[in-house]
Amino acid sequence: MRLKDKTAIVTGGASGFGKGIVEAFLREGARVMIADINATAAAELAASHGQSACAQTVDVGDRGSVLAMANAAQETFGQVDILVNNAGVTHLPTPLEEVSEEDFDRVFNVNMKSVYLTAQALVPHMKACGAGAILNVASTAGVSPRPQLNWYNASKGWMITATRTMAVELAPSGVRVNAINPVAGETPLLKSFMGEDTPEVRARFLSTIPLGRFSTPEDMGNAALYLCSDEASMVTGVCMEVDGGRCI
């Protein structure tokens, strides 16, 4: 029960890595708001976990929606101890000069602007409490970019730098900020990363991962659990690769 009496918001928490993080947090005693643009999936997951979980519909790139999420969490929990910025999108593998402005704006809003908006909505609350843990779900793409995922790579590199600068600035207020860098995993985004999901494309992807498998939601949940728990009370500004050796 490493998160007993803790409360958390997990964006993009209804599926993929976010769901893995939600389930790890609930297993270890936290109360969790599952915040997702897919209202039905969030509600179904919350209902399966009883009173420990609640659902919130959110568009993380929209200021009003993020503020509504933050207000609902504070009304429900009283205090928000943990924020996980997990919601993320990509564009299809495309030469950088051919990515549409619409796709670029979507990646910018969900992967980057969301971190700014959730910080504005929740950092003042955490400062007032004198404690808090923020976890950004970045990517190995921000460390070792893959060709043709250009602006997605850049957005995750931005998130890594944002994590470090947030950590430095918020440390005196008792707020820790870390990130995890997963490699591609069995999530709804996998096909988008690969362009097509065939045995040949999977084999090519897996050949770049020394441990020989994709990241799983459980992998992300375990890493997030450590970084957001009091066991990591001396850890801030870390961007932890959970990638089977991909970035070595």
Beta strands, then each sheet from edge to edge (+ up, - down):
strand 1: 7-11
strand 2: 31-36
strand 3: 53-57
strand 4: 82-85
strand 5: 132-137
strand 6: 175-182
strand 7: 239-242
sheet 1: 3+ 2+ 1+ 4+ 5+ 6+ 7+
end
